[in-house]
Amino acid sequence: MSACAAGLGIMLHSVAAALGLTLLIQASPAAFWAVKLAGAAYLLYLGYKALSSHGLISFQPAAQQSLRSIFASGLLSTILNPKPGLFVLAFIPQFVSAERGSVTVQMLAYGAIFAVLTAAIFALMGCYAAKLSDWIAQRPRATKGLNVGAGVAFVASGISILALGNRR
């Protein structure tokens, strides 16, 4: 579900880029700041949660999360991070040509390809994570290191988004 949500988030960034919304957010300091602040706040929250719980990565049976909750978390992580939107805006247009037809349709088609690839790669990572978890479960120090590493990575990502400039 999280992989599908990440793919949907990439598609939403692609739609925003195709409609010019990404350019508008990039051109408007207030809009860019709002998206940046929301994304950074979410990542900082996840980092705090990981560092304070000391159990983000655990091999003890946990309360089952609803598919809706997993999907929402994956979608928010992708949508509120301005970097995928800026990546879509910087990467996809180099493959678009007005000579081949509608630029909007091409942007959406390439965005859909990127979204499907994102979902597939993330799903494969999830499948192999189960095998990796067996290895990690046998190494308690690795688990502790991963918990701290995940928390630090979320906090660092939040700080990097706050440091992200509004390039025109």
Helices and strands as residue ranges (DSSP letters): H 2-18, H 21-27, H 29-53, H 67-79, H 82-91, G 92-95, G 98-100, H 103-137, H 140-163
